[in-house]
């Protein structure tokens, strides 16, 4: 496996990061090709340090001993087989988080169910044309919805105090200027898995150097419109962000391993 950062991370949703951080493992490479990717320096090609399953297992134990609330595999799909082998070597006693684009093969997901406690999938697009143009994945809406439906079915929400121990939080990054896509994405999710689903509405879109579309940050009024649409749909389990989250300072420094 190629890994670019192994360290506590404090900027996930509150029941993931808590007070002691989420033990994130940022993998190299990605199954998506988003033009606006904030982590393009590691996602375009799997650059980084190579780890065997045994070496990753040792790192997971170290992270667990540091006091983090969970182990959080970020962009893990392309290394899923090796991740399962690492967890066969050592299974932490804290929850395992699978932090994914949502572009997941059903058979791979089924094989992961015994290993994963919490899924953090994106649901980026309801529009296949937009998905193809911005992420080179025209079949994204169907594949991601099928995957999310399975996740929700297999992992019902379970909290211990303020911390999530099992379940699914679906993230949706609102793209400036593409509000119809966001509204239909919420419609899709409610229509497929129901209004009890937990949603994280993300305002953090940050235009990177090579990103021309969208080429600006989200406006507060745009964010309010999507929150309003979510409430009209009857969604009650919603995480929101401050608009100030759209800053590069929140993007991890992948030059460091600590």
Legacy VTK file of the C-alpha trace (Angstrom):
# vtk DataFile Version 3.0
C-alpha trace
ASCII
DATASET POLYDATA
POINTS 258 float
0.000 0.000 0.000
1.051 3.594 -0.586
0.338 5.869 2.381
0.982 9.592 2.675
-0.013 10.472 6.221
-0.743 8.605 9.445
-1.782 10.913 12.281
-4.681 12.174 14.414
-7.027 14.487 12.506
-9.396 16.927 14.200
-11.567 18.262 11.364
-14.012 15.428 10.731
-17.613 15.511 11.948
-17.776 15.891 15.777
-18.790 12.269 16.539
-15.794 11.108 14.478
-13.049 13.502 15.642
-14.332 14.036 19.182
-11.782 15.620 21.503
-8.833 13.301 20.841
-8.957 13.177 17.066
-9.611 10.528 14.454
-6.664 8.300 13.613
-6.432 8.973 9.896
-4.521 6.962 7.327
-4.362 8.868 4.013
-3.778 6.474 1.128
-2.241 7.363 -2.228
-4.293 7.153 -5.391
-8.059 7.298 -5.905
-10.785 5.624 -7.961
-12.173 9.069 -8.853
-10.641 11.810 -11.003
-12.240 14.982 -9.624
-10.969 18.156 -11.275
-11.389 20.037 -7.973
-9.687 17.490 -5.675
-8.115 19.128 -2.618
-5.758 16.179 -2.205
-4.676 15.980 -5.853
-1.018 15.900 -4.833
-1.583 12.344 -3.543
-4.721 11.221 -5.392
-3.612 11.593 -9.005
-0.910 8.959 -8.567
-0.103 6.707 -5.587
2.988 8.559 -4.419
4.140 8.074 -0.846
5.705 5.530 1.480
4.992 1.852 0.817
3.622 -0.301 3.629
3.050 -4.025 3.884
-0.107 -5.192 5.697
2.057 -6.064 8.732
3.637 -2.605 8.739
0.220 -0.954 8.526
-1.023 -3.166 11.362
1.862 -1.890 13.515
0.890 1.702 12.706
-2.746 1.036 13.590
-1.682 -0.249 16.987
0.453 2.855 17.524
-2.444 5.126 16.548
-4.787 3.289 18.890
-2.309 3.645 21.760
-2.106 7.407 21.122
-5.722 7.724 22.297
-7.590 8.503 19.064
-11.292 7.680 18.959
-11.138 5.505 15.829
-9.053 4.389 12.860
-10.044 6.350 9.757
-9.038 4.981 6.341
-9.177 7.914 3.892
-9.543 7.171 0.142
-8.923 3.465 0.787
-10.804 1.689 -2.011
-7.869 0.904 -4.286
-6.087 -0.816 -1.364
-9.083 -2.612 0.174
-7.621 -6.128 -0.087
-4.390 -5.124 1.661
-6.344 -3.213 4.329
-8.325 -6.350 5.162
-5.059 -8.283 5.448
-3.678 -5.640 7.820
-6.799 -5.888 9.986
-6.433 -9.668 9.993
-2.981 -9.125 11.527
-4.215 -6.643 14.127
-7.761 -5.475 14.759
-7.949 -2.356 16.959
-10.559 -2.279 19.707
-11.752 1.142 18.508
-14.107 1.623 15.513
-12.844 1.314 11.949
-13.961 4.146 9.644
-14.065 3.752 5.852
-13.859 7.261 4.382
-14.760 6.921 0.712
-15.917 8.713 -2.424
-18.949 6.426 -2.537
-17.781 4.947 -5.846
-17.709 1.384 -4.527
-18.291 -2.038 -6.047
-21.005 -3.926 -4.168
-18.973 -7.143 -3.898
-16.014 -5.243 -2.411
-18.336 -3.553 0.077
-19.825 -6.869 1.163
-16.347 -8.225 1.818
-15.580 -5.178 3.987
-18.627 -5.450 6.259
-16.933 -7.663 8.886
-14.049 -5.163 9.097
-15.729 -1.738 9.003
-17.862 -0.145 11.718
-18.492 3.326 10.274
-18.835 4.390 6.645
-18.229 7.998 5.578
-19.240 7.949 1.911
-19.610 10.948 -0.344
-22.613 11.357 -2.549
-21.202 13.936 -4.936
-23.547 13.949 -7.914
-27.116 13.265 -8.890
-26.315 14.350 -12.462
-24.363 11.757 -14.502
-23.349 14.377 -17.066
-21.818 16.571 -14.382
-20.207 13.520 -12.779
-18.547 12.620 -16.061
-17.416 16.173 -16.774
-15.949 16.966 -13.342
-14.921 13.501 -12.097
-14.706 11.307 -15.228
-17.314 8.920 -13.768
-20.628 9.142 -15.618
-21.992 6.089 -13.785
-21.281 7.642 -10.379
-24.885 8.352 -9.257
-26.095 4.777 -9.713
-22.996 3.116 -8.275
-22.809 5.427 -5.268
-26.517 5.138 -4.444
-26.354 1.341 -4.586
-23.305 1.409 -2.310
-24.860 3.814 0.202
-28.054 1.770 0.348
-26.023 -1.317 1.310
-23.994 0.620 3.901
-27.130 1.970 5.575
-28.757 -1.461 5.589
-25.743 -3.191 7.139
-24.575 -0.539 9.619
-27.403 1.073 11.645
-26.476 4.117 13.710
-25.065 3.384 17.164
-23.665 6.055 19.492
-21.804 5.793 22.769
-22.272 9.160 24.404
-21.292 11.764 21.792
-19.181 9.386 19.696
-20.362 7.295 16.774
-19.505 3.615 17.204
-21.299 2.263 14.138
-23.261 3.723 11.270
-23.190 5.841 8.133
-22.749 9.583 7.609
-23.231 10.596 3.983
-21.244 13.641 2.946
-22.288 15.992 0.196
-19.901 18.712 -0.958
-21.937 21.593 -2.374
-20.363 22.837 -5.597
-20.701 26.593 -6.176
-23.073 27.275 -9.046
-24.451 23.730 -9.120
-27.244 23.968 -6.570
-29.665 21.887 -8.636
-27.206 19.005 -8.422
-27.155 19.333 -4.628
-30.938 19.503 -4.315
-31.399 16.432 -6.501
-28.653 14.615 -4.598
-30.602 15.085 -1.374
-33.789 14.008 -3.166
-31.984 10.851 -4.337
-30.785 9.955 -0.853
-34.152 10.451 0.811
-35.873 8.545 -1.969
-33.481 5.606 -1.726
-32.760 5.227 2.002
-35.326 7.461 3.755
-35.332 10.627 5.796
-33.603 9.154 8.855
-30.267 9.167 7.054
-27.498 11.291 8.597
-26.173 13.909 6.179
-23.094 16.122 6.332
-23.608 19.204 4.149
-20.148 20.500 3.326
-19.447 24.131 2.481
-15.668 23.669 2.338
-15.213 23.721 -1.455
-11.819 25.337 -2.085
-10.772 26.077 -5.691
-7.298 24.671 -6.214
-4.649 25.956 -8.633
-5.658 23.729 -11.538
-9.399 23.987 -10.928
-11.332 26.279 -13.262
-14.830 24.830 -12.698
-16.084 25.633 -10.165
-13.660 28.510 -9.872
-14.894 30.163 -6.692
-15.941 29.424 -3.118
-19.504 28.796 -2.044
-21.606 31.849 -1.179
-23.408 31.877 2.195
-26.778 32.298 0.449
-26.098 29.182 -1.657
-25.337 27.159 1.444
-28.494 28.393 3.180
-30.573 27.383 0.157
-29.316 23.782 0.329
-29.835 23.572 4.093
-33.362 24.881 3.552
-34.005 22.216 0.909
-32.753 19.510 3.279
-35.133 20.689 5.987
-38.048 20.775 3.537
-37.320 17.134 2.737
-37.741 16.326 6.428
-34.083 15.586 7.102
-33.304 16.051 10.794
-29.877 14.475 11.208
-27.720 17.114 9.492
-24.176 18.260 10.121
-23.244 21.696 8.777
-19.989 23.630 8.418
-18.908 27.192 8.887
-18.273 28.895 5.550
-14.800 29.685 6.873
-13.924 25.993 6.448
-13.190 26.710 2.774
-9.520 27.441 3.419
-6.377 25.584 2.407
-5.173 25.600 6.034
-7.549 22.689 6.712
-5.916 20.504 4.054
-3.311 18.182 5.622
0.357 18.679 4.820
1.236 15.502 2.951
4.955 16.249 3.069
4.960 15.017 6.662
4.149 11.578 8.034
3.513 12.854 11.556
LINES 1 259
258 0 1 2 3 4 5 6 7 8 9 10 11 12 13 14 15 16 17 18 19 20 21 22 23 24 25 26 27 28 29 30 31 32 33 34 35 36 37 38 39 40 41 42 43 44 45 46 47 48 49 50 51 52 53 54 55 56 57 58 59 60 61 62 63 64 65 66 67 68 69 70 71 72 73 74 75 76 77 78 79 80 81 82 83 84 85 86 87 88 89 90 91 92 93 94 95 96 97 98 99 100 101 102 103 104 105 106 107 108 109 110 111 112 113 114 115 116 117 118 119 120 121 122 123 124 125 126 127 128 129 130 131 132 133 134 135 136 137 138 139 140 141 142 143 144 145 146 147 148 149 150 151 152 153 154 155 156 157 158 159 160 161 162 163 164 165 166 167 168 169 170 171 172 173 174 175 176 177 178 179 180 181 182 183 184 185 186 187 188 189 190 191 192 193 194 195 196 197 198 199 200 201 202 203 204 205 206 207 208 209 210 211 212 213 214 215 216 217 218 219 220 221 222 223 224 225 226 227 228 229 230 231 232 233 234 235 236 237 238 239 240 241 242 243 244 245 246 247 248 249 250 251 252 253 254 255 256 257
